Amino acid sequence: MPGTGRRVMVLEIGAAALGVAAVLPAVTDTGAQQVITTGILPLDRPRRLTATAGGTAADIKAIQVTVVGVDPLGAAITEVLPVFTVNTAGSVTGWKVFAQVTSVTIPAHDGTGATTSLGAAGLPAVADTDGILAAVTDNSAPQVITTGIIQPEVPRNITATAGGTAGDIKAIAVVLAGYDREGNAITETLPVFTVDTPGTVAGTKAFAKVTSVTIPAHDGNGATTAIGFGDVLGLGQRLSRNTVQRAYLNKVLEGTAPTVAFSATVLESNTIDLNSALAATPVTVELLQT
């Protein structure tokens, strides 16, 4: 209609990786373990961390860097990053999300020509079936988990995966509690598992934070339940209809239109699912405001 204007909004979901030494510049090996508490640079946002072995390749040992810090909820967390490959320069990536790093412990390498630095990965991360909570073994009673929960880097949907002994898996429904992007308390009951069948079920709400996971009892203690996250991302906007015009993954236009869910009232029910799999690179969404 002439004279009617609609504003295009550009949403950036996630961010590119920081440099390999963006959190801690390269530390030269001294022949002994080093505990670093100074010279650690602040993160721009909650992120997964990377450690990079460099310098003289022959001096690099298969060590594991330990990081201590704070998660997005302010809780203390510790992570032992994956092991380096001996005699090979390269990076490893952790899976816990840090809001702040307070100390980095670097074991001794095989020679003082080796260096170790700390950086941060891009986001949103690839979907991960245990990226929120490692597999919990059934104990014949309902379990309410409030510790050991890893927070998502961006608001996104949550998954539950039944594993272990197939015959012990029951058709239970995991219940999640947490917060949306605006800090409002939200809950979701995930779809039920299929009895006696390992597999993954996915929620539809975009959780910015997960504070508790309630797992009903299975049919036997051989069953496990892990909590992860999927490819569905929160838009952080309330839409009365699907007004998404274009979506980009790492600045590349998606050739197939994304799947969009919308709600004019429930923030966490406004989501986007790209046709392409996420790859720890930013997502850009162009939409019309409603």
Contacts in CASP RR format, 6 or more apart in sequence:
PFRMAT RR
TARGET T0000
AUTHOR 0000-0000-0000
METHOD contacts of the structure
MODEL  1
MPGTGRRVMVLEIGAAALGVAAVLPAVTDTGAQQVITTGILPLDRPRRLT
ATAGGTAADIKAIQVTVVGVDPLGAAITEVLPVFTVNTAGSVTGWKVFAQ
VTSVTIPAHDGTGATTSLGAAGLPAVADTDGILAAVTDNSAPQVITTGII
QPEVPRNITATAGGTAGDIKAIAVVLAGYDREGNAITETLPVFTVDTPGT
VAGTKAFAKVTSVTIPAHDGNGATTAIGFGDVLGLGQRLSRNTVQRAYLN
KVLEGTAPTVAFSATVLESNTIDLNSALAATPVTVELLQT
6 288 0 8 1.000
6 289 0 8 1.000
7 288 0 8 1.000
7 289 0 8 1.000
8 245 0 8 1.000
8 286 0 8 1.000
8 287 0 8 1.000
8 288 0 8 1.000
8 289 0 8 1.000
9 237 0 8 1.000
9 286 0 8 1.000
9 287 0 8 1.000
9 288 0 8 1.000
9 289 0 8 1.000
10 284 0 8 1.000
10 285 0 8 1.000
10 286 0 8 1.000
11 235 0 8 1.000
11 236 0 8 1.000
11 237 0 8 1.000
11 284 0 8 1.000
11 285 0 8 1.000
11 286 0 8 1.000
11 287 0 8 1.000
12 282 0 8 1.000
12 283 0 8 1.000
12 284 0 8 1.000
13 124 0 8 1.000
13 154 0 8 1.000
13 233 0 8 1.000
13 234 0 8 1.000
13 235 0 8 1.000
13 272 0 8 1.000
13 282 0 8 1.000
13 283 0 8 1.000
13 284 0 8 1.000
13 285 0 8 1.000
14 122 0 8 1.000
14 123 0 8 1.000
14 124 0 8 1.000
14 153 0 8 1.000
14 154 0 8 1.000
14 282 0 8 1.000
14 283 0 8 1.000
15 44 0 8 1.000
15 45 0 8 1.000
15 47 0 8 1.000
15 122 0 8 1.000
15 123 0 8 1.000
15 282 0 8 1.000
16 122 0 8 1.000
16 250 0 8 1.000
16 281 0 8 1.000
16 282 0 8 1.000
17 50 0 8 1.000
17 119 0 8 1.000
17 120 0 8 1.000
17 121 0 8 1.000
17 122 0 8 1.000
17 280 0 8 1.000
18 43 0 8 1.000
18 44 0 8 1.000
18 47 0 8 1.000
18 119 0 8 1.000
18 120 0 8 1.000
18 122 0 8 1.000
19 119 0 8 1.000
19 120 0 8 1.000
20 50 0 8 1.000
20 52 0 8 1.000
20 91 0 8 1.000
20 117 0 8 1.000
20 119 0 8 1.000
21 52 0 8 1.000
21 117 0 8 1.000
21 118 0 8 1.000
21 119 0 8 1.000
22 41 0 8 1.000
22 118 0 8 1.000
22 119 0 8 1.000
22 120 0 8 1.000
23 40 0 8 1.000
23 41 0 8 1.000
23 43 0 8 1.000
23 49 0 8 1.000
23 101 0 8 1.000
23 118 0 8 1.000
23 119 0 8 1.000
23 120 0 8 1.000
24 36 0 8 1.000
24 39 0 8 1.000
24 40 0 8 1.000
24 41 0 8 1.000
24 101 0 8 1.000
24 104 0 8 1.000
24 117 0 8 1.000
24 118 0 8 1.000
24 119 0 8 1.000
25 39 0 8 1.000
25 117 0 8 1.000
26 52 0 8 1.000
26 54 0 8 1.000
26 55 0 8 1.000
26 115 0 8 1.000
26 116 0 8 1.000
26 117 0 8 1.000
27 34 0 8 1.000
27 36 0 8 1.000
27 106 0 8 1.000
27 115 0 8 1.000
27 116 0 8 1.000
27 117 0 8 1.000
28 112 0 8 1.000
28 113 0 8 1.000
28 114 0 8 1.000
28 115 0 8 1.000
29 59 0 8 1.000
29 106 0 8 1.000
29 108 0 8 1.000
29 109 0 8 1.000
29 111 0 8 1.000
29 112 0 8 1.000
29 113 0 8 1.000
29 114 0 8 1.000
29 115 0 8 1.000
29 116 0 8 1.000
30 108 0 8 1.000
30 112 0 8 1.000
31 108 0 8 1.000
31 109 0 8 1.000
31 111 0 8 1.000
31 112 0 8 1.000
32 108 0 8 1.000
33 105 0 8 1.000
33 106 0 8 1.000
33 107 0 8 1.000
33 108 0 8 1.000
34 105 0 8 1.000
34 106 0 8 1.000
35 103 0 8 1.000
35 104 0 8 1.000
35 105 0 8 1.000
35 106 0 8 1.000
36 103 0 8 1.000
36 104 0 8 1.000
36 105 0 8 1.000
36 106 0 8 1.000
37 102 0 8 1.000
37 103 0 8 1.000
40 101 0 8 1.000
40 102 0 8 1.000
40 103 0 8 1.000
40 104 0 8 1.000
40 118 0 8 1.000
42 100 0 8 1.000
43 98 0 8 1.000
43 99 0 8 1.000
43 100 0 8 1.000
43 101 0 8 1.000
43 120 0 8 1.000
45 153 0 8 1.000
46 71 0 8 1.000
46 72 0 8 1.000
46 97 0 8 1.000
46 98 0 8 1.000
46 99 0 8 1.000
46 151 0 8 1.000
46 153 0 8 1.000
47 97 0 8 1.000
47 98 0 8 1.000
47 120 0 8 1.000
47 121 0 8 1.000
47 122 0 8 1.000
47 123 0 8 1.000
47 153 0 8 1.000
48 93 0 8 1.000
48 94 0 8 1.000
48 95 0 8 1.000
48 96 0 8 1.000
48 97 0 8 1.000
48 98 0 8 1.000
48 120 0 8 1.000
48 121 0 8 1.000
48 122 0 8 1.000
48 123 0 8 1.000
48 125 0 8 1.000
48 153 0 8 1.000
49 67 0 8 1.000
49 79 0 8 1.000
49 81 0 8 1.000
49 93 0 8 1.000
49 94 0 8 1.000
49 96 0 8 1.000
49 98 0 8 1.000
49 101 0 8 1.000
49 118 0 8 1.000
49 119 0 8 1.000
49 120 0 8 1.000
49 121 0 8 1.000
50 81 0 8 1.000
50 91 0 8 1.000
50 92 0 8 1.000
50 93 0 8 1.000
50 94 0 8 1.000
50 118 0 8 1.000
50 119 0 8 1.000
50 120 0 8 1.000
50 121 0 8 1.000
51 65 0 8 1.000
51 81 0 8 1.000
51 84 0 8 1.000
51 91 0 8 1.000
51 92 0 8 1.000
51 116 0 8 1.000
51 117 0 8 1.000
51 118 0 8 1.000
51 119 0 8 1.000
52 89 0 8 1.000
52 90 0 8 1.000
52 91 0 8 1.000
52 92 0 8 1.000
52 116 0 8 1.000
52 117 0 8 1.000
52 118 0 8 1.000
52 119 0 8 1.000
53 60 0 8 1.000
53 84 0 8 1.000
53 85 0 8 1.000
53 88 0 8 1.000
53 89 0 8 1.000
53 90 0 8 1.000
53 91 0 8 1.000
53 109 0 8 1.000
53 114 0 8 1.000
53 115 0 8 1.000
53 116 0 8 1.000
54 60 0 8 1.000
54 89 0 8 1.000
54 90 0 8 1.000
54 114 0 8 1.000
54 115 0 8 1.000
54 116 0 8 1.000
54 117 0 8 1.000
55 89 0 8 1.000
55 113 0 8 1.000
55 114 0 8 1.000
55 115 0 8 1.000
56 111 0 8 1.000
56 113 0 8 1.000
56 114 0 8 1.000
57 87 0 8 1.000
57 88 0 8 1.000
57 89 0 8 1.000
58 87 0 8 1.000
58 110 0 8 1.000
59 109 0 8 1.000
59 110 0 8 1.000
59 111 0 8 1.000
59 112 0 8 1.000
59 113 0 8 1.000
59 114 0 8 1.000
60 84 0 8 1.000
60 85 0 8 1.000
60 86 0 8 1.000
60 87 0 8 1.000
60 88 0 8 1.000
60 89 0 8 1.000
60 109 0 8 1.000
60 110 0 8 1.000
60 114 0 8 1.000
61 84 0 8 1.000
61 86 0 8 1.000
61 107 0 8 1.000
61 108 0 8 1.000
61 109 0 8 1.000
61 110 0 8 1.000
61 111 0 8 1.000
61 114 0 8 1.000
62 83 0 8 1.000
62 84 0 8 1.000
62 85 0 8 1.000
62 86 0 8 1.000
63 83 0 8 1.000
63 84 0 8 1.000
63 106 0 8 1.000
63 107 0 8 1.000
63 108 0 8 1.000
63 109 0 8 1.000
63 116 0 8 1.000
64 80 0 8 1.000
64 81 0 8 1.000
64 82 0 8 1.000
64 83 0 8 1.000
64 84 0 8 1.000
64 107 0 8 1.000
65 80 0 8 1.000
65 81 0 8 1.000
65 104 0 8 1.000
65 105 0 8 1.000
65 106 0 8 1.000
65 107 0 8 1.000
65 116 0 8 1.000
65 118 0 8 1.000
66 78 0 8 1.000
66 79 0 8 1.000
66 80 0 8 1.000
66 81 0 8 1.000
66 104 0 8 1.000
66 105 0 8 1.000
67 78 0 8 1.000
67 79 0 8 1.000
67 81 0 8 1.000
67 98 0 8 1.000
67 101 0 8 1.000
67 103 0 8 1.000
67 104 0 8 1.000
67 105 0 8 1.000
67 118 0 8 1.000
68 76 0 8 1.000
68 77 0 8 1.000
68 78 0 8 1.000
68 101 0 8 1.000
68 102 0 8 1.000
68 103 0 8 1.000
68 104 0 8 1.000
68 105 0 8 1.000
69 76 0 8 1.000
69 77 0 8 1.000
69 78 0 8 1.000
69 98 0 8 1.000
69 100 0 8 1.000
69 101 0 8 1.000
69 102 0 8 1.000
69 103 0 8 1.000
70 76 0 8 1.000
70 77 0 8 1.000
70 98 0 8 1.000
70 99 0 8 1.000
70 100 0 8 1.000
70 102 0 8 1.000
71 77 0 8 1.000
71 96 0 8 1.000
71 97 0 8 1.000
71 98 0 8 1.000
71 99 0 8 1.000
71 150 0 8 1.000
71 151 0 8 1.000
72 97 0 8 1.000
72 99 0 8 1.000
72 151 0 8 1.000
72 209 0 8 1.000
73 151 0 8 1.000
73 209 0 8 1.000
73 211 0 8 1.000
74 99 0 8 1.000
77 96 0 8 1.000
77 98 0 8 1.000
79 94 0 8 1.000
79 95 0 8 1.000
79 96 0 8 1.000
79 98 0 8 1.000
81 92 0 8 1.000
81 93 0 8 1.000
81 94 0 8 1.000
82 92 0 8 1.000
82 93 0 8 1.000
82 94 0 8 1.000
83 92 0 8 1.000
84 90 0 8 1.000
84 92 0 8 1.000
86 110 0 8 1.000
93 121 0 8 1.000
94 121 0 8 1.000
95 125 0 8 1.000
95 128 0 8 1.000
95 131 0 8 1.000
95 150 0 8 1.000
96 150 0 8 1.000
97 150 0 8 1.000
97 151 0 8 1.000
97 152 0 8 1.000
97 153 0 8 1.000
101 118 0 8 1.000
104 118 0 8 1.000
106 116 0 8 1.000
109 116 0 8 1.000
121 280 0 8 1.000
122 280 0 8 1.000
122 281 0 8 1.000
122 282 0 8 1.000
123 153 0 8 1.000
123 154 0 8 1.000
123 280 0 8 1.000
123 282 0 8 1.000
124 153 0 8 1.000
124 154 0 8 1.000
124 156 0 8 1.000
124 233 0 8 1.000
124 278 0 8 1.000
124 280 0 8 1.000
124 283 0 8 1.000
125 153 0 8 1.000
125 229 0 8 1.000
125 278 0 8 1.000
125 280 0 8 1.000
126 277 0 8 1.000
126 278 0 8 1.000
126 279 0 8 1.000
126 280 0 8 1.000
127 159 0 8 1.000
127 228 0 8 1.000
127 229 0 8 1.000
127 230 0 8 1.000
127 231 0 8 1.000
127 277 0 8 1.000
127 278 0 8 1.000
128 228 0 8 1.000
128 229 0 8 1.000
128 230 0 8 1.000
129 159 0 8 1.000
129 161 0 8 1.000
129 200 0 8 1.000
129 226 0 8 1.000
129 228 0 8 1.000
130 161 0 8 1.000
130 226 0 8 1.000
130 227 0 8 1.000
130 228 0 8 1.000
131 150 0 8 1.000
131 226 0 8 1.000
131 227 0 8 1.000
131 228 0 8 1.000
131 229 0 8 1.000
132 149 0 8 1.000
132 150 0 8 1.000
132 151 0 8 1.000
132 152 0 8 1.000
132 158 0 8 1.000
132 210 0 8 1.000
132 213 0 8 1.000
132 227 0 8 1.000
132 228 0 8 1.000
132 229 0 8 1.000
133 145 0 8 1.000
133 148 0 8 1.000
133 149 0 8 1.000
133 150 0 8 1.000
133 213 0 8 1.000
133 226 0 8 1.000
133 227 0 8 1.000
133 228 0 8 1.000
134 226 0 8 1.000
135 161 0 8 1.000
135 163 0 8 1.000
135 164 0 8 1.000
135 224 0 8 1.000
135 225 0 8 1.000
135 226 0 8 1.000
136 143 0 8 1.000
136 145 0 8 1.000
136 215 0 8 1.000
136 224 0 8 1.000
136 225 0 8 1.000
136 226 0 8 1.000
137 221 0 8 1.000
137 222 0 8 1.000
137 223 0 8 1.000
137 224 0 8 1.000
138 168 0 8 1.000
138 215 0 8 1.000
138 217 0 8 1.000
138 218 0 8 1.000
138 220 0 8 1.000
138 221 0 8 1.000
138 222 0 8 1.000
138 223 0 8 1.000
138 224 0 8 1.000
138 225 0 8 1.000
139 217 0 8 1.000
139 221 0 8 1.000
140 217 0 8 1.000
140 220 0 8 1.000
140 221 0 8 1.000
141 217 0 8 1.000
142 214 0 8 1.000
142 215 0 8 1.000
142 216 0 8 1.000
142 217 0 8 1.000
143 214 0 8 1.000
143 215 0 8 1.000
144 212 0 8 1.000
144 213 0 8 1.000
144 214 0 8 1.000
144 215 0 8 1.000
145 212 0 8 1.000
145 213 0 8 1.000
145 214 0 8 1.000
145 215 0 8 1.000
146 211 0 8 1.000
146 212 0 8 1.000
149 210 0 8 1.000
149 211 0 8 1.000
149 212 0 8 1.000
149 213 0 8 1.000
149 227 0 8 1.000
151 209 0 8 1.000
151 210 0 8 1.000
152 158 0 8 1.000
152 207 0 8 1.000
152 208 0 8 1.000
152 209 0 8 1.000
152 210 0 8 1.000
152 229 0 8 1.000
154 208 0 8 1.000
154 233 0 8 1.000
154 234 0 8 1.000
155 180 0 8 1.000
155 181 0 8 1.000
155 206 0 8 1.000
155 207 0 8 1.000
155 208 0 8 1.000
155 233 0 8 1.000
155 234 0 8 1.000
155 236 0 8 1.000
155 268 0 8 1.000
156 206 0 8 1.000
156 207 0 8 1.000
156 229 0 8 1.000
156 230 0 8 1.000
156 231 0 8 1.000
156 232 0 8 1.000
156 233 0 8 1.000
156 234 0 8 1.000
157 202 0 8 1.000
157 203 0 8 1.000
157 204 0 8 1.000
157 205 0 8 1.000
157 206 0 8 1.000
157 207 0 8 1.000
157 229 0 8 1.000
157 230 0 8 1.000
157 231 0 8 1.000
157 232 0 8 1.000
157 233 0 8 1.000
157 271 0 8 1.000
158 176 0 8 1.000
158 188 0 8 1.000
158 190 0 8 1.000
158 202 0 8 1.000
158 203 0 8 1.000
158 205 0 8 1.000
158 207 0 8 1.000
158 210 0 8 1.000
158 227 0 8 1.000
158 228 0 8 1.000
158 229 0 8 1.000
158 230 0 8 1.000
159 190 0 8 1.000
159 200 0 8 1.000
159 201 0 8 1.000
159 202 0 8 1.000
159 203 0 8 1.000
159 227 0 8 1.000
159 228 0 8 1.000
159 229 0 8 1.000
159 230 0 8 1.000
160 174 0 8 1.000
160 190 0 8 1.000
160 193 0 8 1.000
160 200 0 8 1.000
160 201 0 8 1.000
160 225 0 8 1.000
160 226 0 8 1.000
160 227 0 8 1.000
160 228 0 8 1.000
161 198 0 8 1.000
161 199 0 8 1.000
161 200 0 8 1.000
161 201 0 8 1.000
161 225 0 8 1.000
161 226 0 8 1.000
161 227 0 8 1.000
161 228 0 8 1.000
162 169 0 8 1.000
162 193 0 8 1.000
162 197 0 8 1.000
162 198 0 8 1.000
162 199 0 8 1.000
162 200 0 8 1.000
162 218 0 8 1.000
162 223 0 8 1.000
162 224 0 8 1.000
162 225 0 8 1.000
163 169 0 8 1.000
163 198 0 8 1.000
163 199 0 8 1.000
163 223 0 8 1.000
163 224 0 8 1.000
163 225 0 8 1.000
163 226 0 8 1.000
164 198 0 8 1.000
164 222 0 8 1.000
164 223 0 8 1.000
164 224 0 8 1.000
165 220 0 8 1.000
165 222 0 8 1.000
165 223 0 8 1.000
166 196 0 8 1.000
166 197 0 8 1.000
166 198 0 8 1.000
167 196 0 8 1.000
167 219 0 8 1.000
167 220 0 8 1.000
167 223 0 8 1.000
168 218 0 8 1.000
168 219 0 8 1.000
168 220 0 8 1.000
168 221 0 8 1.000
168 222 0 8 1.000
168 223 0 8 1.000
169 193 0 8 1.000
169 194 0 8 1.000
169 195 0 8 1.000
169 196 0 8 1.000
169 197 0 8 1.000
169 198 0 8 1.000
169 218 0 8 1.000
169 219 0 8 1.000
169 223 0 8 1.000
170 193 0 8 1.000
170 195 0 8 1.000
170 216 0 8 1.000
170 217 0 8 1.000
170 218 0 8 1.000
170 219 0 8 1.000
170 220 0 8 1.000
170 223 0 8 1.000
171 192 0 8 1.000
171 193 0 8 1.000
171 194 0 8 1.000
171 195 0 8 1.000
172 192 0 8 1.000
172 193 0 8 1.000
172 215 0 8 1.000
172 216 0 8 1.000
172 217 0 8 1.000
172 218 0 8 1.000
173 189 0 8 1.000
173 190 0 8 1.000
173 191 0 8 1.000
173 192 0 8 1.000
173 193 0 8 1.000
173 216 0 8 1.000
174 189 0 8 1.000
174 190 0 8 1.000
174 201 0 8 1.000
174 213 0 8 1.000
174 214 0 8 1.000
174 215 0 8 1.000
174 216 0 8 1.000
174 225 0 8 1.000
174 227 0 8 1.000
175 187 0 8 1.000
175 188 0 8 1.000
175 189 0 8 1.000
175 190 0 8 1.000
175 213 0 8 1.000
175 214 0 8 1.000
176 187 0 8 1.000
176 188 0 8 1.000
176 189 0 8 1.000
176 190 0 8 1.000
176 207 0 8 1.000
176 210 0 8 1.000
176 212 0 8 1.000
176 213 0 8 1.000
176 214 0 8 1.000
176 227 0 8 1.000
177 185 0 8 1.000
177 186 0 8 1.000
177 187 0 8 1.000
177 210 0 8 1.000
177 211 0 8 1.000
177 212 0 8 1.000
177 213 0 8 1.000
177 214 0 8 1.000
178 185 0 8 1.000
178 186 0 8 1.000
178 187 0 8 1.000
178 207 0 8 1.000
178 208 0 8 1.000
178 209 0 8 1.000
178 210 0 8 1.000
178 211 0 8 1.000
178 212 0 8 1.000
179 185 0 8 1.000
179 186 0 8 1.000
179 207 0 8 1.000
179 208 0 8 1.000
179 209 0 8 1.000
179 211 0 8 1.000
180 186 0 8 1.000
180 205 0 8 1.000
180 206 0 8 1.000
180 207 0 8 1.000
180 208 0 8 1.000
180 267 0 8 1.000
180 268 0 8 1.000
181 206 0 8 1.000
181 208 0 8 1.000
181 234 0 8 1.000
181 236 0 8 1.000
181 267 0 8 1.000
181 268 0 8 1.000
182 267 0 8 1.000
183 208 0 8 1.000
183 209 0 8 1.000
184 267 0 8 1.000
186 205 0 8 1.000
186 207 0 8 1.000
186 268 0 8 1.000
188 203 0 8 1.000
188 204 0 8 1.000
188 205 0 8 1.000
188 207 0 8 1.000
190 201 0 8 1.000
190 202 0 8 1.000
190 203 0 8 1.000
191 201 0 8 1.000
191 202 0 8 1.000
191 203 0 8 1.000
192 201 0 8 1.000
193 199 0 8 1.000
193 201 0 8 1.000
195 219 0 8 1.000
202 230 0 8 1.000
202 232 0 8 1.000
203 232 0 8 1.000
204 232 0 8 1.000
204 261 0 8 1.000
204 269 0 8 1.000
204 271 0 8 1.000
205 268 0 8 1.000
205 269 0 8 1.000
205 271 0 8 1.000
206 232 0 8 1.000
206 233 0 8 1.000
206 234 0 8 1.000
206 235 0 8 1.000
206 236 0 8 1.000
206 267 0 8 1.000
206 268 0 8 1.000
206 269 0 8 1.000
206 270 0 8 1.000
206 271 0 8 1.000
207 268 0 8 1.000
210 227 0 8 1.000
213 227 0 8 1.000
215 225 0 8 1.000
218 225 0 8 1.000
231 273 0 8 1.000
231 274 0 8 1.000
231 277 0 8 1.000
231 278 0 8 1.000
232 261 0 8 1.000
232 271 0 8 1.000
232 272 0 8 1.000
232 273 0 8 1.000
233 271 0 8 1.000
233 272 0 8 1.000
233 273 0 8 1.000
233 274 0 8 1.000
233 278 0 8 1.000
233 283 0 8 1.000
234 268 0 8 1.000
234 270 0 8 1.000
234 271 0 8 1.000
234 272 0 8 1.000
235 260 0 8 1.000
235 270 0 8 1.000
235 271 0 8 1.000
235 272 0 8 1.000
235 285 0 8 1.000
235 287 0 8 1.000
236 267 0 8 1.000
236 270 0 8 1.000
237 267 0 8 1.000
237 270 0 8 1.000
237 287 0 8 1.000
237 289 0 8 1.000
238 263 0 8 1.000
238 264 0 8 1.000
238 265 0 8 1.000
238 266 0 8 1.000
238 267 0 8 1.000
238 270 0 8 1.000
239 260 0 8 1.000
239 262 0 8 1.000
239 263 0 8 1.000
239 264 0 8 1.000
239 270 0 8 1.000
239 287 0 8 1.000
239 290 0 8 1.000
240 262 0 8 1.000
240 264 0 8 1.000
240 290 0 8 1.000
241 262 0 8 1.000
241 290 0 8 1.000
242 260 0 8 1.000
242 262 0 8 1.000
243 287 0 8 1.000
243 288 0 8 1.000
243 289 0 8 1.000
243 290 0 8 1.000
244 257 0 8 1.000
244 258 0 8 1.000
244 260 0 8 1.000
244 272 0 8 1.000
244 285 0 8 1.000
244 286 0 8 1.000
244 287 0 8 1.000
245 286 0 8 1.000
245 287 0 8 1.000
245 288 0 8 1.000
246 253 0 8 1.000
246 254 0 8 1.000
246 285 0 8 1.000
246 286 0 8 1.000
247 253 0 8 1.000
247 254 0 8 1.000
247 257 0 8 1.000
247 258 0 8 1.000
247 272 0 8 1.000
247 274 0 8 1.000
247 283 0 8 1.000
247 284 0 8 1.000
247 285 0 8 1.000
247 286 0 8 1.000
248 254 0 8 1.000
248 283 0 8 1.000
248 284 0 8 1.000
248 285 0 8 1.000
249 274 0 8 1.000
249 276 0 8 1.000
249 278 0 8 1.000
249 279 0 8 1.000
249 281 0 8 1.000
249 283 0 8 1.000
250 279 0 8 1.000
250 281 0 8 1.000
250 282 0 8 1.000
251 282 0 8 1.000
251 284 0 8 1.000
254 274 0 8 1.000
254 275 0 8 1.000
254 276 0 8 1.000
255 275 0 8 1.000
256 275 0 8 1.000
257 275 0 8 1.000
258 272 0 8 1.000
258 273 0 8 1.000
258 274 0 8 1.000
258 275 0 8 1.000
258 285 0 8 1.000
259 272 0 8 1.000
259 273 0 8 1.000
260 271 0 8 1.000
260 272 0 8 1.000
260 273 0 8 1.000
261 269 0 8 1.000
261 270 0 8 1.000
261 271 0 8 1.000
261 272 0 8 1.000
262 269 0 8 1.000
262 270 0 8 1.000
263 269 0 8 1.000
263 270 0 8 1.000
264 290 0 8 1.000
272 283 0 8 1.000
272 285 0 8 1.000
274 283 0 8 1.000
END
